[in-house]
Amino acid sequence: MIEEGPDPKEVASFHFVQLRTLKLVKTNEQAPKDFINVIATASKFGLLFVSIANGFKVLKLENILDLDEDKENKSIEENYFSQVVPCESPVLLSLSTDQKTLAVCLERNSKVVVDFYDIAAFADHEGTPVPFQNAQLSNNNCKLKDFLWNPVSDGIFAYCLSDGSLGVQELNGMNLTVLASLPNVGATAACWSPKGKQLVVGKKDGSFSQYKPNLQEVKKVPPPNIDEKLMVANICWLSTTQFAVLYMPPGSGVSPYLFIVSTPKGSPVVYTNYYDVCLGNSTNDSQRYFLHHESAWDILTCASTDSIEVAVLGDPPSWVQWDLREDGRILLPAKNGARYAIGAGVMYCAQRRIVISENESYPPMPIIFYLTDNGLLVSYHMVNTAPGCASLVRPSTPIDRTGERKRAGGTQIIGSTVTAPYSMPSVSKIPDANVM
């Protein structure tokens, strides 16, 4: 069953407050041309990781907040400290759930490779961190489509490639193990369930399937019947039976469809169509969204690789697009040359009060970051004033270098994984639960 999404509604209890914009990509540098998500955050340690061409930068949140103290200065800031780590151009950065391992996904010798860095390597801001381990994810000339750490089990991650293959591996200390793999399943996007019990995988034919961590398929959902051939570009697992899915039609000059797909047990699937909530320009043939589900606040933020607008949906399970106050929306800085986002991430460790004026201030809130296609790092406080709203921020802690994983001389060994039995013994690490 297909339904139209409800009309947007005005919401006064949530808005964004912009911080100082940074010129992350300097004159002698370039922004990544190929990207999936080039921002990763380690809130536990107050660190932000952002890709550039030929490497990535490491910034401290405290330094960014210091720059924002000068409220009168609205210019784009170019003078700030960042640690630069050289490597091939990363297409995706991602922190494990314990925030102790940074995955840097890139192409090396026409293969998809992920380099793993111990977070302790970034305690020395004057040094040049090197990966302690890496894995070759492809054996042929293909591209990475998605990479995601399990939200519960620290070392387990899943990925899918442009040849449609799907894999799950485990990093345990220095050792990598292939837990399961499926070739040619048409995988295009993936997301773990909130409790890490299952993996949902979007596919080239517009369907999506739920898998156990050993990649045993347990449920398949067909695409919506809208008389267009569709591919899943993004998928986000919202709740036990509800998913946010971005579908893309084939061809050039087309717009995506954002659906909330409800799959209640024993009842027909309900597809609710919100169309392109970011109001894109239909100029990017490989459009995708950066979907961030803030489950404690029941909101979903959507940024696009084809638009400067960021949309917010709330009020589940019906989900309504929120119309925020005029000065509380996110518009990427088009006047400074930005056209769309190439990375997104949220930090939860800010401890400074958000001061707007003598008469308006708020307690510390999460900060959402976006990197634009022309290399600007924009950031916004996510201000929630709803009654009973949970505080999501916690202070960061210093990095403990005890037990730091190192490879002698920083040697990078590719494809050093060992195939494990299909039974995936490490699934026992994921707590039992009846849901997800």
VOZATI-928173 format. One record per residue (C-alpha): x negated, y negated, z. Coordinates in steps of 0.1 Angstrom, whole numbers, always signed. Layout:
! VOZATI-928173
<r x="X" y="Y" z="Z"/>
...
END
This chain:
! VOZATI-928173
<r x="+0" y="+0" z="+0"/>
<r x="-13" y="-34" z="-10"/>
<r x="-4" y="-66" z="+9"/>
<r x="-14" y="-102" z="+5"/>
<r x="-34" y="-117" z="+34"/>
<r x="-15" y="-143" z="+56"/>
<r x="-20" y="-180" z="+50"/>
<r x="-49" y="-196" z="+68"/>
<r x="-41" y="-212" z="+102"/>
<r x="-57" y="-241" z="+120"/>
<r x="-78" y="-231" z="+150"/>
<r x="-91" y="-256" z="+175"/>
<r x="-108" y="-232" z="+199"/>
<r x="-137" y="-223" z="+176"/>
<r x="-161" y="-243" z="+156"/>
<r x="-197" y="-246" z="+146"/>
<r x="-223" y="-273" z="+157"/>
<r x="-252" y="-277" z="+134"/>
<r x="-288" y="-278" z="+145"/>
<r x="-318" y="-293" z="+127"/>
<r x="-324" y="-278" z="+92"/>
<r x="-359" y="-264" z="+86"/>
<r x="-378" y="-263" z="+53"/>
<r x="-388" y="-227" z="+57"/>
<r x="-403" y="-222" z="+23"/>
<r x="-430" y="-248" z="+19"/>
<r x="-441" y="-265" z="-14"/>
<r x="-468" y="-238" z="-20"/>
<r x="-444" y="-210" z="-12"/>
<r x="-414" y="-194" z="-28"/>
<r x="-381" y="-179" z="-16"/>
<r x="-375" y="-142" z="-22"/>
<r x="-359" y="-136" z="-56"/>
<r x="-347" y="-101" z="-48"/>
<r x="-329" y="-99" z="-15"/>
<r x="-303" y="-80" z="+6"/>
<r x="-307" y="-97" z="+39"/>
<r x="-340" y="-115" z="+46"/>
<r x="-333" y="-126" z="+82"/>
<r x="-337" y="-104" z="+113"/>
<r x="-334" y="-115" z="+150"/>
<r x="-349" y="-102" z="+182"/>
<r x="-329" y="-120" z="+208"/>
<r x="-344" y="-100" z="+236"/>
<r x="-377" y="-117" z="+229"/>
<r x="-365" y="-150" z="+214"/>
<r x="-380" y="-143" z="+179"/>
<r x="-366" y="-149" z="+144"/>
<r x="-380" y="-132" z="+113"/>
<r x="-374" y="-146" z="+79"/>
<r x="-387" y="-134" z="+45"/>
<r x="-406" y="-155" z="+19"/>
<r x="-421" y="-143" z="-13"/>
<r x="-453" y="-124" z="-4"/>
<r x="-446" y="-120" z="+33"/>
<r x="-424" y="-131" z="+62"/>
<r x="-425" y="-157" z="+89"/>
<r x="-420" y="-154" z="+127"/>
<r x="-404" y="-183" z="+145"/>
<r x="-396" y="-189" z="+182"/>
<r x="-361" y="-200" z="+190"/>
<r x="-374" y="-223" z="+217"/>
<r x="-394" y="-242" z="+191"/>
<r x="-363" y="-246" z="+169"/>
<r x="-343" y="-259" z="+198"/>
<r x="-371" y="-283" z="+207"/>
<r x="-368" y="-299" z="+172"/>
<r x="-331" y="-303" z="+177"/>
<r x="-336" y="-324" z="+208"/>
<r x="-341" y="-355" z="+187"/>
<r x="-304" y="-360" z="+179"/>
<r x="-311" y="-392" z="+159"/>
<r x="-334" y="-374" z="+134"/>
<r x="-312" y="-357" z="+108"/>
<r x="-340" y="-351" z="+82"/>
<r x="-351" y="-317" z="+71"/>
<r x="-380" y="-306" z="+93"/>
<r x="-412" y="-294" z="+77"/>
<r x="-436" y="-296" z="+106"/>
<r x="-431" y="-266" z="+130"/>
<r x="-451" y="-236" z="+141"/>
<r x="-445" y="-202" z="+125"/>
<r x="-466" y="-171" z="+123"/>
<r x="-470" y="-159" z="+87"/>
<r x="-474" y="-121" z="+80"/>
<r x="-485" y="-113" z="+44"/>
<r x="-471" y="-84" z="+25"/>
<r x="-452" y="-77" z="-7"/>
<r x="-419" y="-97" z="-10"/>
<r x="-394" y="-82" z="+15"/>
<r x="-359" y="-77" z="+4"/>
<r x="-345" y="-68" z="+38"/>
<r x="-356" y="-73" z="+75"/>
<r x="-339" y="-54" z="+103"/>
<r x="-345" y="-48" z="+140"/>
<r x="-338" y="-15" z="+157"/>
<r x="-311" y="-15" z="+184"/>
<r x="-337" y="-17" z="+212"/>
<r x="-354" y="-46" z="+193"/>
<r x="-388" y="-29" z="+195"/>
<r x="-392" y="-20" z="+159"/>
<r x="-390" y="-43" z="+129"/>
<r x="-382" y="-27" z="+96"/>
<r x="-396" y="-46" z="+65"/>
<r x="-381" y="-31" z="+33"/>
<r x="-399" y="-39" z="+0"/>
<r x="-410" y="-25" z="-33"/>
<r x="-445" y="-11" z="-36"/>
<r x="-458" y="+7" z="-67"/>
<r x="-423" y="+8" z="-81"/>
<r x="-411" y="+27" z="-50"/>
<r x="-388" y="+15" z="-22"/>
<r x="-409" y="+15" z="+10"/>
<r x="-401" y="+4" z="+46"/>
<r x="-430" y="-8" z="+68"/>
<r x="-425" y="-5" z="+105"/>
<r x="-439" y="-31" z="+129"/>
<r x="-440" y="-27" z="+167"/>
<r x="-425" y="-58" z="+183"/>
<r x="-455" y="-60" z="+206"/>
<r x="-477" y="-69" z="+176"/>
<r x="-460" y="-103" z="+175"/>
<r x="-470" y="-111" z="+211"/>
<r x="-503" y="-125" z="+197"/>
<r x="-491" y="-155" z="+177"/>
<r x="-526" y="-161" z="+164"/>
<r x="-531" y="-126" z="+150"/>
<r x="-519" y="-109" z="+118"/>
<r x="-496" y="-79" z="+127"/>
<r x="-499" y="-48" z="+106"/>
<r x="-474" y="-19" z="+103"/>
<r x="-480" y="+11" z="+125"/>
<r x="-461" y="+34" z="+101"/>
<r x="-441" y="+34" z="+69"/>
<r x="-418" y="+55" z="+48"/>
<r x="-412" y="+59" z="+11"/>
<r x="-375" y="+60" z="+6"/>
<r x="-374" y="+66" z="-32"/>
<r x="-393" y="+88" z="-56"/>
<r x="-382" y="+70" z="-87"/>
<r x="-379" y="+34" z="-100"/>
<r x="-348" y="+23" z="-81"/>
<r x="-338" y="-5" z="-58"/>
<r x="-327" y="-6" z="-22"/>
<r x="-290" y="-13" z="-17"/>
<r x="-287" y="-11" z="+21"/>
<r x="-307" y="-2" z="+52"/>
<r x="-293" y="-1" z="+87"/>
<r x="-304" y="+10" z="+121"/>
<r x="-280" y="+31" z="+143"/>
<r x="-264" y="+8" z="+169"/>
<r x="-268" y="+33" z="+197"/>
<r x="-298" y="+56" z="+189"/>
<r x="-329" y="+35" z="+188"/>
<r x="-349" y="+54" z="+161"/>
<r x="-322" y="+66" z="+136"/>
<r x="-316" y="+46" z="+104"/>
<r x="-296" y="+51" z="+72"/>
<r x="-302" y="+37" z="+37"/>
<r x="-288" y="+39" z="+2"/>
<r x="-305" y="+33" z="-31"/>
<r x="-295" y="+20" z="-66"/>
<r x="-295" y="+56" z="-79"/>
<r x="-265" y="+63" z="-56"/>
<r x="-285" y="+84" z="-31"/>
<r x="-280" y="+82" z="+7"/>
<r x="-304" y="+92" z="+34"/>
<r x="-307" y="+93" z="+72"/>
<r x="-341" y="+94" z="+90"/>
<r x="-354" y="+92" z="+125"/>
<r x="-385" y="+73" z="+138"/>
<r x="-397" y="+88" z="+171"/>
<r x="-428" y="+71" z="+183"/>
<r x="-452" y="+74" z="+154"/>
<r x="-434" y="+103" z="+137"/>
<r x="-408" y="+101" z="+109"/>
<r x="-383" y="+129" z="+102"/>
<r x="-358" y="+132" z="+73"/>
<r x="-326" y="+142" z="+90"/>
<r x="-303" y="+144" z="+60"/>
<r x="-301" y="+132" z="+24"/>
<r x="-275" y="+132" z="-4"/>
<r x="-284" y="+125" z="-40"/>
<r x="-261" y="+110" z="-66"/>
<r x="-231" y="+102" z="-43"/>
<r x="-227" y="+67" z="-58"/>
<r x="-236" y="+49" z="-26"/>
<r x="-237" y="+11" z="-28"/>
<r x="-233" y="-1" z="+8"/>
<r x="-230" y="+13" z="+43"/>
<r x="-223" y="+5" z="+79"/>
<r x="-225" y="+25" z="+111"/>
<r x="-194" y="+28" z="+134"/>
<r x="-197" y="+6" z="+165"/>
<r x="-206" y="+36" z="+186"/>
<r x="-230" y="+51" z="+160"/>
<r x="-210" y="+83" z="+158"/>
<r x="-203" y="+80" z="+120"/>
<r x="-215" y="+62" z="+89"/>
<r x="-191" y="+46" z="+64"/>
<r x="-204" y="+45" z="+28"/>
<r x="-190" y="+23" z="+0"/>
<r x="-193" y="+37" z="-35"/>
<r x="-196" y="+27" z="-71"/>
<r x="-162" y="+40" z="-79"/>
<r x="-146" y="+17" z="-53"/>
<r x="-139" y="+45" z="-27"/>
<r x="-156" y="+47" z="+7"/>
<r x="-163" y="+78" z="+28"/>
<r x="-169" y="+84" z="+65"/>
<r x="-198" y="+107" z="+73"/>
<r x="-212" y="+123" z="+104"/>
<r x="-249" y="+114" z="+109"/>
<r x="-259" y="+147" z="+92"/>
<r x="-240" y="+133" z="+62"/>
<r x="-211" y="+158" z="+64"/>
<r x="-182" y="+139" z="+48"/>
<r x="-152" y="+138" z="+71"/>
<r x="-129" y="+113" z="+53"/>
<r x="-125" y="+96" z="+19"/>
<r x="-105" y="+65" z="+12"/>
<r x="-97" y="+56" z="-25"/>
<r x="-100" y="+21" z="-39"/>
<r x="-70" y="-3" z="-39"/>
<r x="-49" y="+1" z="-70"/>
<r x="-51" y="-34" z="-85"/>
<r x="-55" y="-25" z="-122"/>
<r x="-92" y="-33" z="-121"/>
<r x="-122" y="-11" z="-118"/>
<r x="-139" y="-19" z="-85"/>
<r x="-172" y="-13" z="-68"/>
<r x="-179" y="-16" z="-30"/>
<r x="-204" y="-44" z="-26"/>
<r x="-202" y="-46" z="+12"/>
<r x="-185" y="-28" z="+40"/>
<r x="-181" y="-35" z="+77"/>
<r x="-166" y="-11" z="+103"/>
<r x="-143" y="-33" z="+124"/>
<r x="-125" y="-8" z="+146"/>
<r x="-116" y="+29" z="+147"/>
<r x="-93" y="+27" z="+116"/>
<r x="-101" y="-7" z="+101"/>
<r x="-127" y="-19" z="+77"/>
<r x="-137" y="-51" z="+60"/>
<r x="-146" y="-43" z="+24"/>
<r x="-159" y="-65" z="-4"/>
<r x="-149" y="-52" z="-38"/>
<r x="-165" y="-64" z="-70"/>
<r x="-151" y="-59" z="-105"/>
<r x="-175" y="-52" z="-134"/>
<r x="-188" y="-79" z="-157"/>
<r x="-199" y="-115" z="-156"/>
<r x="-180" y="-145" z="-143"/>
<r x="-158" y="-124" z="-120"/>
<r x="-148" y="-131" z="-84"/>
<r x="-149" y="-105" z="-55"/>
<r x="-120" y="-94" z="-34"/>
<r x="-123" y="-92" z="+4"/>
<r x="-99" y="-66" z="+17"/>
<r x="-91" y="-55" z="+53"/>
<r x="-85" y="-18" z="+48"/>
<r x="-64" y="-1" z="+76"/>
<r x="-65" y="+37" z="+77"/>
<r x="-41" y="+48" z="+105"/>
<r x="-40" y="+85" z="+111"/>
<r x="-10" y="+101" z="+95"/>
<r x="+1" y="+70" z="+77"/>
<r x="-6" y="+55" z="+43"/>
<r x="-37" y="+33" z="+38"/>
<r x="-29" y="-4" z="+39"/>
<r x="-51" y="-28" z="+18"/>
<r x="-47" y="-65" z="+27"/>
<r x="-62" y="-88" z="+1"/>
<r x="-78" y="-121" z="+11"/>
<r x="-95" y="-126" z="-23"/>
<r x="-127" y="-146" z="-23"/>
<r x="-126" y="-164" z="+11"/>
<r x="-159" y="-181" z="+3"/>
<r x="-146" y="-197" z="-29"/>
<r x="-176" y="-187" z="-50"/>
<r x="-186" y="-200" z="-83"/>
<r x="-185" y="-167" z="-102"/>
<r x="-220" y="-173" z="-114"/>
<r x="-238" y="-144" z="-97"/>
<r x="-232" y="-110" z="-112"/>
<r x="-244" y="-91" z="-81"/>
<r x="-224" y="-109" z="-55"/>
<r x="-222" y="-97" z="-19"/>
<r x="-212" y="-111" z="+15"/>
<r x="-231" y="-114" z="+47"/>
<r x="-204" y="-100" z="+70"/>
<r x="-210" y="-106" z="+108"/>
<r x="-184" y="-90" z="+131"/>
<r x="-185" y="-106" z="+166"/>
<r x="-164" y="-79" z="+182"/>
<r x="-163" y="-94" z="+217"/>
<r x="-147" y="-125" z="+202"/>
<r x="-126" y="-108" z="+175"/>
<r x="-140" y="-128" z="+147"/>
<r x="-156" y="-121" z="+113"/>
<r x="-179" y="-146" z="+96"/>
<r x="-184" y="-143" z="+58"/>
<r x="-212" y="-160" z="+38"/>
<r x="-217" y="-154" z="+1"/>
<r x="-245" y="-150" z="-24"/>
<r x="-224" y="-172" z="-47"/>
<r x="-211" y="-201" z="-25"/>
<r x="-221" y="-227" z="+0"/>
<r x="-189" y="-221" z="+20"/>
<r x="-188" y="-198" z="+51"/>
<r x="-154" y="-184" z="+61"/>
<r x="-142" y="-172" z="+94"/>
<r x="-114" y="-147" z="+101"/>
<r x="-99" y="-139" z="+134"/>
<r x="-68" y="-125" z="+152"/>
<r x="-71" y="-88" z="+146"/>
<r x="-56" y="-64" z="+137"/>
<r x="-36" y="-87" z="+113"/>
<r x="-67" y="-109" z="+106"/>
<r x="-61" y="-145" z="+95"/>
<r x="-85" y="-168" z="+79"/>
<r x="-92" y="-197" z="+103"/>
<r x="-91" y="-233" z="+92"/>
<r x="-116" y="-250" z="+114"/>
<r x="-118" y="-287" z="+123"/>
<r x="-135" y="-309" z="+96"/>
<r x="-168" y="-314" z="+114"/>
<r x="-169" y="-278" z="+127"/>
<r x="-173" y="-259" z="+94"/>
<r x="-203" y="-245" z="+77"/>
<r x="-212" y="-258" z="+43"/>
<r x="-247" y="-250" z="+31"/>
<r x="-266" y="-282" z="+21"/>
<r x="-258" y="-285" z="-16"/>
<r x="-270" y="-321" z="-16"/>
<r x="-304" y="-307" z="-8"/>
<r x="-303" y="-282" z="-36"/>
<r x="-288" y="-251" z="-18"/>
<r x="-264" y="-230" z="-39"/>
<r x="-259" y="-199" z="-17"/>
<r x="-272" y="-178" z="+12"/>
<r x="-298" y="-151" z="+9"/>
<r x="-300" y="-141" z="+45"/>
<r x="-281" y="-143" z="+78"/>
<r x="-286" y="-134" z="+114"/>
<r x="-274" y="-143" z="+149"/>
<r x="-294" y="-149" z="+181"/>
<r x="-280" y="-145" z="+216"/>
<r x="-307" y="-159" z="+238"/>
<r x="-302" y="-197" z="+238"/>
<r x="-301" y="-211" z="+273"/>
<r x="-297" y="-249" z="+266"/>
<r x="-264" y="-267" z="+270"/>
<r x="-250" y="-279" z="+237"/>
<r x="-247" y="-317" z="+240"/>
<r x="-227" y="-335" z="+214"/>
<r x="-222" y="-368" z="+232"/>
<r x="-217" y="-381" z="+267"/>
<r x="-181" y="-369" z="+266"/>
<r x="-186" y="-336" z="+247"/>
<r x="-208" y="-307" z="+257"/>
<r x="-206" y="-269" z="+259"/>
<r x="-224" y="-241" z="+276"/>
<r x="-250" y="-221" z="+256"/>
<r x="-235" y="-201" z="+227"/>
<r x="-249" y="-177" z="+201"/>
<r x="-266" y="-193" z="+171"/>
<r x="-261" y="-182" z="+135"/>
<r x="-288" y="-187" z="+110"/>
<r x="-287" y="-187" z="+72"/>
<r x="-315" y="-189" z="+47"/>
<r x="-305" y="-206" z="+14"/>
<r x="-317" y="-197" z="-21"/>
<r x="-340" y="-228" z="-21"/>
<r x="-357" y="-219" z="+12"/>
<r x="-338" y="-240" z="+38"/>
<r x="-332" y="-224" z="+72"/>
<r x="-299" y="-238" z="+85"/>
<r x="-285" y="-229" z="+119"/>
<r x="-253" y="-235" z="+139"/>
<r x="-241" y="-230" z="+175"/>
<r x="-210" y="-208" z="+174"/>
<r x="-188" y="-226" z="+199"/>
<r x="-159" y="-207" z="+213"/>
<r x="-137" y="-225" z="+238"/>
<r x="-108" y="-200" z="+239"/>
<r x="-96" y="-193" z="+275"/>
<r x="-114" y="-163" z="+290"/>
<r x="-140" y="-162" z="+262"/>
<r x="-169" y="-139" z="+271"/>
<r x="-203" y="-154" z="+273"/>
<r x="-226" y="-135" z="+249"/>
<r x="-260" y="-152" z="+256"/>
<r x="-287" y="-137" z="+278"/>
<r x="-322" y="-152" z="+284"/>
<r x="-351" y="-137" z="+264"/>
<r x="-380" y="-119" z="+281"/>
<r x="-417" y="-118" z="+274"/>
<r x="-430" y="-90" z="+251"/>
<r x="-445" y="-61" z="+270"/>
<r x="-475" y="-47" z="+250"/>
<r x="-476" y="-15" z="+271"/>
<r x="-474" y="+15" z="+248"/>
<r x="-477" y="-6" z="+216"/>
<r x="-478" y="+17" z="+185"/>
<r x="-508" y="+11" z="+163"/>
<r x="-523" y="+27" z="+133"/>
<r x="-561" y="+26" z="+133"/>
<r x="-572" y="-2" z="+109"/>
<r x="-537" y="-8" z="+99"/>
<r x="-538" y="+19" z="+72"/>
<r x="-505" y="+23" z="+55"/>
<r x="-495" y="+59" z="+47"/>
<r x="-465" y="+62" z="+24"/>
<r x="-442" y="+92" z="+21"/>
<r x="-454" y="+108" z="+53"/>
<r x="-420" y="+121" z="+63"/>
<r x="-411" y="+157" z="+72"/>
<r x="-379" y="+173" z="+62"/>
<r x="-358" y="+185" z="+91"/>
<r x="-331" y="+212" z="+92"/>
<r x="-297" y="+199" z="+80"/>
<r x="-283" y="+204" z="+115"/>
<r x="-300" y="+172" z="+126"/>
<r x="-310" y="+180" z="+162"/>
<r x="-313" y="+143" z="+171"/>
<r x="-275" y="+138" z="+168"/>
<r x="-275" y="+148" z="+205"/>
<r x="-290" y="+114" z="+213"/>
<r x="-257" y="+97" z="+203"/>
<r x="-233" y="+99" z="+232"/>
<r x="-201" y="+119" z="+226"/>
<r x="-170" y="+98" z="+221"/>
<r x="-135" y="+104" z="+207"/>
<r x="-137" y="+73" z="+187"/>
<r x="-162" y="+65" z="+159"/>
END
